[in-house]
Amino acid sequence: MIKIKVSKTMSNLDAAPLGKFENYIIRMNDYVRYLVGIELNSYVKLLQKDGKELTLLVKRNLPQDKGNYGYVTQRTFDKINLLEQIEKVSRITIGCDPEFVILNANNEFVMANSILRYRDKIGSDGNLGELRPDPSDNPLTVLMNLKRLILGAHEMLNGYKLLAKSAHLEGKKIYSVGFHLHYGVPEGLRRKPYPLIRQILKHISKAMDYFIAIPCMIPERGEDSYRRLYTSYGQCTDFKFNNRLTLEYRVPGGYYLRSPMLSLGLLSLGVVVFGDILMKIKETTKFENLTNIDLRKKLIDIYEIPWHIDTVLKEDKVDIAMSYLDDIQIKVENMLGYDRLKDNIINFFKYITSGYYYINEVIINNWEDRSGYKIHKG
């Protein structure tokens, strides 16, 4: 069993090579990785003291950290059960960082950065609150991590209302609220030149728009639709490539923090779609000679995706989006990994197609119990 130590360099997030992402990393030298049969840039799982799983990315040890150990941040070290073996992860890692709106007791908008710190798990992203659950290869584990943060935020911000919505109108200003999804990018893509991998991830995100963004827009009525209609935030193919480690898909809105079923459905749908797209690319290219391939056209041809997805998201009415749902569901059912997560995805699409949608924006009402699950005909 590998002995795990705290790296002071990793723990200093302001100076560490990957900043806050060091909390999701375990660093080892070549010899240690050889002993346990773990490759660089793969993922491992450790059991936490509370019995939950923690997924970490394997990176090379820093020069300051000598010896045959696994090095982690102080925060990570305090969480893990040191008697457990490291387990290799073979599936895609998924994470999320949904944003939320904060109101005071008088229903006045509160700037999140005035009461929350930027780097915290229950933190701020400018004017909005943001939850940063630990990632996993299992959407249900991410959901449980997210629920703990939601309950913690409710306790910590007692006296405030925390709202799940995709847009918030304050006077003439529209605050765009996102539910961003994070996926571990396989090493075969990560080692490509940066301009090339950004282009590849752009095409992957474009394909994801059809299977994720179109269904997600349907329940977002009224003010929630302002994000896609009137702002430049969260539009088609909106993504980031974070520290050459993860794809952050930024199109879904904060509406999907409104209930556990919606969050779990989105997480499950996202990881199935992303995994299937990666498999299709790998099958046809082996991640080689990608500069000579029109990947956008290839993905559109493989999945028979319409070219005008961006115009669909800018439609005030959702009729066109609704017309694609049968096709989307049939194609998702045939994707890699669907069977493992099909119950979550089926429930998600049942909600999307039902026409009856949650109107209670107060997050705790729908996560603490079922009393807040009020609906209205969309």
Buried (B, 14 or more C-beta within 10 A) or exposed (E): EBEBBBBBBBBEBEEBEBBBBBBBBBBBBEEBBEEBEBEEBBBBBBBBEEEBBBBBBBBEBBEEBEEEBBBBBBBBBEBBEEEBEBBEBEBBBBBBBBBBBBBEEEEEBBEBBEBBEEEBBBBBBEBBBBBBBBBBBBBBBBBBBBBBBBBEBBEEBEEBBBBBBBBBBEEEEBBBBBBBBBBBBBEBBBEBEEEEBEBBBBBBBBBBBBBBBBBBBBBBBEBBBBBBBEEEBBBBBBBBBBBBBBBBBBBBBBBBBBBBBBBBBBBBBBBBBBBBBBEBBBEEBEBEEBEEBEBBEBBBEBBEBEEEBEEBBEBEEBEBBBEBBEBBBEBBBEBBBBEBBBEBBBBBBEBBBEEEBBBBBBBBBBBEEEEBBEEEEB
